[in-house]
C-alpha cells in the first residue's frame, strides 16, 4: 500500500490517507494539507476534518468530480512547502488520582510505577493535538510515553464526568462533556474544553500543544457563556410534545473538525418540501416529528405545512372539527386551531414548517438541535408541553410540493445506493458480496446518531479497529461484532471502525423513513466514476 492516496467517502467527500500508523510526522503532513486547503480552497470546497493519518474533505459534487479532485489533492501533498508551525501551547491544571482519577493507582501497579512516577511521566512533556472527534471538543493528544501505554477498559463506563483526564494506547485526552467512555481515568481538570456559545467553541485545535500541570487543588471552573435569549412573540404553543419533536434547519457546516456534527433533518427532502409549501427557504428551521407528532395550538393566524411520513395530521377547527391536513400543502391556521397527529400510517419522520421559519437562536451558524451536547434548537432539547415558538418574517406564500414526495405508500423497506469504501479492503470479497446481497433489519435501537442493522455478522479480514478517521452521514461502520451501523445526522464526525461503504447523499431520506424495529434495508453498490 502506497501513500498518499485518495479514497471516496460516498459522493460528496473523500479521504486523503498519508499513512497507516500513529505517527507525529504523518499527522504533521495531514495538518499541513489541511492548512493549505484553508488558505487555498478549491471550487466546491465545503470543509475538512483532520485525523491521525488522513484528511477528510467534504465537497460539492456539482462543482467538482471525485477523480479530478483526488489527483489534485494528492499532488498538493507532494508539493514542498514551509514547515508546519506549531499551534498554541495550553497549560492545563490537573488534580491527579483520588475521586477524579480512579484508575491511576491500578494503572501505576500494572506498569510497575509509583503513583508519583506516573504523574511525573504524564506531565513531563507537551502533547500534540492530533485531531478532535468522538464528542465536540474531544482532542486526541500524543504521544504518551511508552511506559504509560495501556488498553482501554473492556467494558466502558456508562458515564465519564466532564473534565476527566484519561489515557488509552499511546494517547491521552480530556473529556469535554459527560459521556460514556472506556479510557483509563487518571485525573481531573476544571478547564472548559467546549462551549458552543464562544467565538471559538473548542479550546483546543489540531496542531495545538497541551502541557499538563499537577496541582493540589483546581481553580474554579470557567463560567459558561450565556445562551442567546428566545424570541419574545410566540405564535404556537405546544400542548403535547409527541414522541420526539425538535427544531431542525438544514444543519451546520464548518465545525466537524472540532467534533460537532451537522445535525439537521434526517429526511432533507421532506424537510425542504414542507418549507417550500409555505414559501420558506428550503433550509429554514422546522419541526422534525419522529413516529408520532405533537399537538400545537395556534396563537395567531399562520400558514403551515406537513411533509414526510404520514402520521395522521389533522387540524382541529371549531367550524369543521378534525379536518385532515393535505400532505405537502400550505394550510392557513387561525387562532384557537390545534394541529394534532392521529397516529402513524406510514414512514417514520414528518416535518412541520411554519411560514417564516421557526425563530430560535442560531448556534454555530445553525438553528438545528444537537441533542447529544444540548445546544441549538429550543435550548438543545426536544419540545415539551408548554413551550412556545415564534417565527421569522415570512418570505412568500409557498406552493404545494410534488406528488412524488415520500408522504404516502409502503416505506417498510428500502434499497439505497452506496460507494464501497473507504475501508472495503478490510473485508474479503465474499464478505463484501454478502453485505450487498443480504437484507438488513433496522434495529429498534436506531436513532439520529446511527441506524444499527441486524443480520448475519460480517467478518473482518484483519483488525476490527482502525486509527480514528473522518466520517459523514451515510458512512457504514462495521464494529468488532460485525453488525453494520450507518452513521446518521447526529453521528460522530470521526470513528475507529472500518467503513465498508457510504450511502449516497440522495438516498439518506429513504433510510430516514424506515421505522426502527420494523424496517428492512438493502445496499446496492455503484461506482464513484459513474456518478
Secondary structure, DSSP 8 states (H G I E B T S, - for coil): --SSEEEE-TTSEEEEE--SS--HHHHHHHHHHHHHHHHS--TTEEEEEE-SSEEEEEE-TTT--HHHHHHHHHHHHHS---------EEEEEEEESGGG-TTHHHHHHHTT--HHHHHHHHTSS-EEEEEE-SSTT-EEEE---GGG-B---SS-EEEE-TTEEEEEBTEEEE-SS-EEE-SEEEEE-----B-TTSSS-BS--TT-EEEEEE-SS--------------S--SEEEEE--SSEEEE-S---S-GGGT------SSHHHHHHHHHHTT--TT--EEEEESS--EEEESS-EEEEEEEEE--EEEEETTTEEEE--TT--EEE-TT-EEEE----EEEEEEEEETT-B----BTTB---BTTTTBSTBTTB---TT-EE-B-----------TTSTTSS--SEEEEEEEE-SSGGGS-HHHHHHHHHS-EEE-TT--SSEEEEESS----SS-S----EE--TTEEEE-TT--EEEE-TT--SEESS-EEEEE-GGGHHHHHTS-TTT-EEEEEE--GGG-
